[in-house]
Amino acid sequence: MRTDSLFYRIFQTDPGILFELLGQSPDIAQGYDFKSVEIKQVAFRLDGVFLPTPNSPDQTVWFAEVQFQRDPLFYQRFFSEIYLYLGLHPETVDWQAAVIFPYRQIEPVNPQVYRTNFNSDQVHRIYLEDLDKPSDSLGVGLMQLIVADAVDTVTQAQTMLSKAQRQGQTNPKITAIMELIETIMVYKFPQLSREEIENMLGLSELKQTKVYQEALQEGRQEGRQEGALREGQSLVLRQLSRRIGEVSPALQAQIQGLPLPQLEALGEALLDFSEPADLVSWLQEYR
């Protein structure tokens, strides 16, 4: 079962799940943007980075990694990527890391050279097999569903869908979680068609209701808007690089925190920029 893209979708849908797994409030996620960060200098990508928004009181960067395959060199790679990121982003105030394993037996032996990291409060290891069952949280329930035994999977999925319906189908986030439940079942039962899985979970009739369709459409609209925002950020940053040279990570973070209307205004204003100070002045004026 391929999990990288699945977990990326889960954290995009509900980034608060990470903090719930850590025993913290999911509301902490409101101060973060979940992103995939590309390190062009060495051509690799960190797929699970929680970057604090510019106005967040806590400026800690969180690195999240999901490891479902046995890899004896996992920690060497993971810490190398973290420290490379920190070297390229000296403005980072603090960092934390969370590694999610399905079972303890998957985790490699801790390399002695990283004992300082393991003995600190910066590295958190989460074992999904240790989660209490059943969870009141739909987000944590998604994690439990991924590692559930085949015998329990259908029952757990049906229970979660019933809980989601009670919480409100008009909420696009709830609708997205319901779709994720179905997606997890598709991964776990590859021999079944999506239609067979919908019938098994009782989703066929639900998906035809007006309430579900409206919430689904609203969620897709929000996704398109988010995609437009990310595309606009990339375009503005490229244009700025051509006009005033390399944009510092601190200024990039401010730009990524702009809403779409202000981002569009910056796209027009940057045509008159000739040096980084022009960008700094503009951001101060529109903050």
Number of C-alpha atoms within 10 A of each C-alpha: 12 10 15 14 9 16 19 18 15 20 18 15 19 18 22 22 25 24 15 17 20 13 9 12 13 17 13 15 20 12 16 23 16 22 15 14 15 13 14 8 8 9 7 11 13 17 19 21 19 25 23 22 20 18 11 13 9 14 17 16 19 22 21 21 20 17 17 16 14 12 13 14 12 17 17 13 11 16 14 12 18 16 11 13 16 16 11 12 13 10 11 17 11 12 16 15 20 20 17 20 20 21 15 14 10 15 21 14 12 14 13 9 9 12 10 11 14 15 9 9 10 14 16 15 16 18 16 20 15 11 14 11 11 13 14 11 13 21 23 20 21 23 21 23 22 20 15 18 12 11 8 11 19 17 13 20 22 16 14 24 23 14 16 19 16 9 12 15 21 18 18 22 18 24 24 20 21 22 15 18 23 19 15 19 21 19 15 19 15 11 9 12 10 15 12 14 19 17 11 12 19 14 18 14 9 14 13 10 11 11 14 19 17 16 20 22 13 17 19 14 13 13 13 12 13 13 12 13 19 13 11 17 22 14 14 20 18 14 15 22 13 12 16 16 13 13 15 11 14 13 16 14 14 15 20 20 17 19 11 17 10 15 19 15 11 19 17 11 13 18 11 10 14 14 13 17 11 14 21 12 11 14 16 8 8 10 9
